[in-house]
Amino acid sequence: MQLQNLEQVRAKHALDFKRKVERKEVKATGKEGGEAMKKIHAMIMANGLLAAIAFAIEEKKDKQTKEMVPHRQGHRDIFDAIAGHLASTEINITPGVMDAPSLIDHLTKSESVTLKLATDESLAWLGYARRFITGGDGEAGESEEPSE
């Protein structure tokens, strides 16, 4: 097994998420098409990791199917990616916890040190993911030419 440092692992997992966004397998946009990726860091800093996850996993009833679906799919997908990162063998803060609902359940039952580690690592992962997913929708972040 290849030995990698935390920066490499974070970057690798964030790039994996970016590729899923580009393939339209997951979203990184908010309910109104805003950039959820840019807002999550501030949500965690202001309200804490548990409150931010609770916001992301909120559900609503779909008008057509009448089934409960995520209210903010982009936020949910981002926290699912964070859960996968935290559960990875390299990070191993929350082993076996692979989605946002399971993550909040696990963290509410864990010791406070686990919540602290998960919060710090989530913010570190977001640092990479926010830079890789510049447009929020997976579109390549091309530099704009100044208009004259």
C-alpha positions as a Markdown table, in Angstrom:
| # | Residue | x | y | z |
|---|---|---|---|---|
| 1 | Met | 0.0 | 0.0 | 0.0 |
| 2 | Gln | 1.2 | 3.4 | -0.9 |
| 3 | Leu | 1.9 | 5.8 | 1.9 |
| 4 | Gln | 0.4 | 9.3 | 1.4 |
| 5 | Asn | 0.2 | 12.3 | 3.6 |
| 6 | Leu | -3.1 | 14.0 | 4.6 |
| 7 | Glu | -2.8 | 16.7 | 2.0 |
| 8 | Gln | -2.6 | 14.1 | -0.7 |
| 9 | Val | -5.5 | 12.1 | 0.6 |
| 10 | Arg | -7.7 | 15.2 | 0.9 |
| 11 | Ala | -6.9 | 16.4 | -2.6 |
| 12 | Lys | -7.5 | 12.9 | -4.0 |
| 13 | His | -10.9 | 12.6 | -2.4 |
| 14 | Ala | -11.9 | 16.1 | -3.4 |
| 15 | Leu | -10.8 | 15.4 | -7.0 |
| 16 | Asp | -12.9 | 12.2 | -7.0 |
| 17 | Phe | -15.9 | 14.3 | -5.9 |
| 18 | Lys | -15.1 | 16.9 | -8.6 |
| 19 | Arg | -15.1 | 14.2 | -11.3 |
| 20 | Lys | -18.5 | 12.9 | -10.0 |
| 21 | Val | -19.9 | 16.5 | -10.3 |
| 22 | Glu | -18.5 | 16.8 | -13.9 |
| 23 | Arg | -20.1 | 13.5 | -14.8 |
| 24 | Lys | -23.4 | 14.8 | -13.3 |
| 25 | Glu | -23.5 | 11.9 | -10.8 |
| 26 | Val | -23.8 | 14.3 | -7.9 |
| 27 | Lys | -24.6 | 18.0 | -7.5 |
| 28 | Ala | -22.6 | 20.8 | -5.8 |
| 29 | Thr | -25.3 | 23.5 | -6.2 |
| 30 | Gly | -27.9 | 24.7 | -3.8 |
| 31 | Lys | -31.7 | 24.6 | -4.0 |
| 32 | Glu | -31.8 | 27.8 | -6.1 |
| 33 | Gly | -28.8 | 26.9 | -8.2 |
| 34 | Gly | -26.4 | 28.7 | -5.9 |
| 35 | Glu | -23.0 | 27.5 | -5.1 |
| 36 | Ala | -23.5 | 25.2 | -2.1 |
| 37 | Met | -19.8 | 24.3 | -2.1 |
| 38 | Lys | -18.8 | 27.8 | -1.2 |
| 39 | Lys | -21.4 | 28.1 | 1.6 |
| 40 | Ile | -20.8 | 24.9 | 3.6 |
| 41 | His | -17.5 | 26.0 | 5.1 |
| 42 | Ala | -19.2 | 29.1 | 6.6 |
| 43 | Met | -22.2 | 27.1 | 7.7 |
| 44 | Ile | -19.9 | 24.8 | 9.7 |
| 45 | Met | -17.9 | 27.6 | 11.1 |
| 46 | Ala | -21.0 | 29.5 | 12.2 |
| 47 | Asn | -23.3 | 26.7 | 13.3 |
| 48 | Gly | -21.1 | 23.6 | 13.8 |
| 49 | Leu | -20.8 | 20.4 | 11.8 |
| 50 | Leu | -23.9 | 18.8 | 13.2 |
| 51 | Ala | -26.2 | 21.7 | 12.4 |
| 52 | Ala | -24.7 | 22.0 | 8.9 |
| 53 | Ile | -25.4 | 18.3 | 8.3 |
| 54 | Ala | -28.9 | 18.6 | 9.7 |
| 55 | Phe | -29.5 | 21.4 | 7.2 |
| 56 | Ala | -28.2 | 19.3 | 4.3 |
| 57 | Ile | -30.3 | 16.2 | 5.1 |
| 58 | Glu | -33.6 | 18.0 | 5.5 |
| 59 | Glu | -36.2 | 16.3 | 3.3 |
| 60 | Lys | -39.4 | 17.4 | 1.6 |
| 61 | Lys | -42.2 | 15.5 | -0.1 |
| 62 | Asp | -41.8 | 15.3 | -3.9 |
| 63 | Lys | -44.8 | 16.7 | -5.6 |
| 64 | Gln | -44.9 | 14.1 | -8.3 |
| 65 | Thr | -43.9 | 10.9 | -6.6 |
| 66 | Lys | -45.1 | 11.9 | -3.1 |
| 67 | Glu | -41.9 | 10.3 | -1.7 |
| 68 | Met | -39.5 | 12.1 | 0.7 |
| 69 | Val | -36.5 | 13.5 | -1.1 |
| 70 | Pro | -33.6 | 15.7 | -0.1 |
| 71 | His | -34.6 | 19.4 | 0.1 |
| 72 | Arg | -31.1 | 20.5 | -1.0 |
| 73 | Gln | -29.6 | 17.8 | -3.1 |
| 74 | Gly | -26.3 | 19.6 | -3.7 |
| 75 | His | -25.7 | 20.1 | 0.1 |
| 76 | Arg | -26.7 | 16.4 | 0.7 |
| 77 | Asp | -24.2 | 15.2 | -2.0 |
| 78 | Ile | -21.4 | 17.3 | -0.6 |
| 79 | Phe | -22.0 | 15.9 | 2.9 |
| 80 | Asp | -22.2 | 12.4 | 1.5 |
| 81 | Ala | -18.8 | 13.0 | 0.0 |
| 82 | Ile | -17.5 | 14.3 | 3.4 |
| 83 | Ala | -18.9 | 11.2 | 5.1 |
| 84 | Gly | -17.0 | 9.0 | 2.6 |
| 85 | His | -13.8 | 11.0 | 3.2 |
| 86 | Leu | -14.1 | 10.7 | 6.9 |
| 87 | Ala | -14.8 | 7.0 | 6.6 |
| 88 | Ser | -11.9 | 6.3 | 4.2 |
| 89 | Thr | -9.2 | 3.9 | 5.4 |
| 90 | Glu | -6.6 | 6.8 | 5.2 |
| 91 | Ile | -8.6 | 9.2 | 7.4 |
| 92 | Asn | -10.7 | 6.6 | 9.5 |
| 93 | Ile | -12.4 | 9.1 | 11.8 |
| 94 | Thr | -15.9 | 7.5 | 11.2 |
| 95 | Pro | -15.2 | 4.0 | 9.8 |
| 96 | Gly | -18.2 | 2.5 | 7.9 |
| 97 | Val | -20.2 | 5.8 | 7.8 |
| 98 | Met | -20.7 | 6.5 | 4.1 |
| 99 | Asp | -23.6 | 9.0 | 3.9 |
| 100 | Ala | -24.8 | 12.2 | 5.6 |
| 101 | Pro | -27.7 | 10.8 | 7.6 |
| 102 | Ser | -25.5 | 8.0 | 9.0 |
| 103 | Leu | -22.7 | 10.6 | 9.7 |
| 104 | Ile | -24.9 | 12.8 | 11.9 |
| 105 | Asp | -26.3 | 9.7 | 13.7 |
| 106 | His | -22.7 | 8.5 | 14.3 |
| 107 | Leu | -21.4 | 11.8 | 15.4 |
| 108 | Thr | -24.3 | 12.4 | 17.9 |
| 109 | Lys | -23.4 | 9.2 | 19.6 |
| 110 | Ser | -19.6 | 9.7 | 19.5 |
| 111 | Glu | -17.3 | 11.3 | 22.0 |
| 112 | Ser | -16.7 | 15.0 | 21.6 |
| 113 | Val | -13.1 | 14.4 | 20.4 |
| 114 | Thr | -14.5 | 12.5 | 17.4 |
| 115 | Leu | -16.8 | 15.4 | 16.5 |
| 116 | Lys | -13.9 | 17.8 | 16.8 |
| 117 | Leu | -11.7 | 15.7 | 14.5 |
| 118 | Ala | -14.5 | 15.2 | 12.0 |
| 119 | Thr | -15.2 | 19.0 | 12.0 |
| 120 | Asp | -11.5 | 19.8 | 11.5 |
| 121 | Glu | -11.1 | 17.2 | 8.7 |
| 122 | Ser | -14.3 | 18.3 | 7.0 |
| 123 | Leu | -13.1 | 21.9 | 6.8 |
| 124 | Ala | -9.7 | 20.7 | 5.5 |
| 125 | Trp | -11.4 | 18.6 | 2.8 |
| 126 | Leu | -13.7 | 21.5 | 1.9 |
| 127 | Gly | -10.6 | 23.7 | 1.4 |
| 128 | Tyr | -9.6 | 21.5 | -1.6 |
| 129 | Ala | -13.1 | 20.8 | -2.9 |
| 130 | Arg | -14.1 | 24.5 | -3.0 |
| 131 | Arg | -11.1 | 25.2 | -5.2 |
| 132 | Phe | -11.6 | 22.2 | -7.5 |
| 133 | Ile | -15.3 | 22.9 | -8.0 |
| 134 | Thr | -15.2 | 26.6 | -8.9 |
| 135 | Gly | -18.5 | 27.0 | -10.6 |
| 136 | Gly | -20.5 | 24.9 | -8.2 |
| 137 | Asp | -22.0 | 22.9 | -11.0 |
| 138 | Gly | -18.9 | 21.1 | -12.2 |
| 139 | Glu | -18.3 | 23.4 | -15.2 |
| 140 | Ala | -14.6 | 24.1 | -15.7 |
| 141 | Gly | -13.6 | 27.3 | -14.0 |
| 142 | Glu | -12.2 | 29.2 | -16.9 |
| 143 | Ser | -10.6 | 32.5 | -16.3 |
| 144 | Glu | -12.6 | 35.3 | -17.7 |
| 145 | Glu | -11.0 | 37.9 | -20.0 |
| 146 | Pro | -11.4 | 41.4 | -18.8 |
| 147 | Ser | -14.1 | 43.3 | -20.7 |
| 148 | Glu | -13.2 | 46.6 | -22.2 |
